[in-house]
Amino acid sequence: MKEKLAINGGPKAVNKEFLWPVYDASDVNAVTEIVQSGKWGNPDCADEVAKFEQEFAAYCGSKYAITCVNGSVSLRLALIACGVKPGDEIIVPPYTFITTASSVIECNCVPVFVDIDPDTYNISPEAIEAAITVRTKAIIPVHFGGLACDMDAIMDIAKRHGLRVIEDAAHAHGAEYKSKKLGSIGDVGSFSFQSSKNLTSGEGGIVITDDDALYAMMRSLRNVGRIEGGQWYDHYNPGCNYRITQMQAVLLSRQLKRLEAQTKKRNDNGLYLNQLFWDMNGVTPLSRSEAITLHCYHIYIFKYDPTAFGGLSRNDFAAMLSAEGVPSFKGYPHPLYKQPLFQNKNFMCYAIPDHVDYSHVYCPVAEQACANDAVWILQHAMLGEKEDMEAFAHAILKIQRAVS
Ligand SMILES: *Cc1c(COP(=O)(O)O)cnc(C)c1O
């Protein structure tokens, strides 16, 4: 029996609102107390910021954490601290948010795009190995959607070639690889606290590391080049003011207390949705190996096959699914190298060598994911109940029946 689709004015398959961010009176009180204390800023009264940094480092099993204004600047701090020089090549995936690659440009370095794995949508270790040249300095693996990259393979490549590894863990707060928190495996882990992320204060970012020298440099860069024990108006390094406020820090401390339980809930819902999708035609979850001890499903991604939906395009399907009330989206429209920034080489003052040319870059798996295959269900929906996961599956079946 065919039901009228919500996109055509029919009733929605899913009628629940999935709220994000999650907060209660204790968050409001914590921020209110800071406001009333008058100690809003970091350098004079860094107590809440330092406290959250210690909490986050401990949570990740890392020695140090340094907050900063967002999860893009955090990548830049990591790259500069790792000692990149103009013209160095940094290997990145093309299926990620722009700043994974544009932060590289902002360091006068060259992003080298290598393809993702079709089963995980994470950067392919074989493709990394094939792209290494004498100029390669670092790899930025992105734990896409919260699914851990193949870190054993990536760390092995880095060791053999003397490369730095900066984990872009903007999607991966609380997620694990072989029981280790993501971000704690490479030289530096970088996180975002922007409003859509699994841990948020509206805006914000953080880097974690075990390395004393990287810690000291990233701290200095975050604080206009000041150094530990230096004078207020003495500046040693080319940093900027990337500090967060005390209001953000208390909010993050409160939110961090909820993170582990939220991550487990998303993980369990993701496993359940996988089971439901395996019994359906035309929707295939990405694969997760034994090494994924905890997935935080910042994005639950599945691959869509139009042949099981009467030839309906992925874009039309994604619009219908969203209209049915499933918080979902078709994802990135293009691999990053297709962005005008790279195609037109709008590098402005940045010292990118003239020979760099993105017009011929082509990563087939990322192209296919962007154009035809990927559908995203967003993290706040993954905080729902088991019945909600069943309702998502039902919404897909409703569309399938209607268009077949
Ligand atoms: C969100 C995001 C960033 C940037 O974080 P902002 O805090 O928004 O600057 C970097 N990398 C990835 C993969 C992201 O999703």
The ligand as a Gaussian input file, in Angstrom:
#p B3LYP/6-31G(d) Opt

LIG

0 1
 C       33.407000      21.383000      11.814000
 C       34.664000      20.866000      11.229000
 C       35.868000      21.565000      11.291000
 C       35.934000      22.999000      11.697000
 O       35.457000      23.289000      12.937000
 P       34.874000      24.788000      13.228000
 O       34.820000      24.798000      14.715000
 O       33.552000      24.878000      12.576000
 O       35.855000      25.747000      12.686000
 C       37.018000      20.940000      10.857000
 N       36.991000      19.702000      10.351000
 C       35.848000      18.998000      10.245000
 C       35.898000      17.605000       9.700000
 C       34.647000      19.561000      10.652000
 O       33.500000      18.890000      10.486000

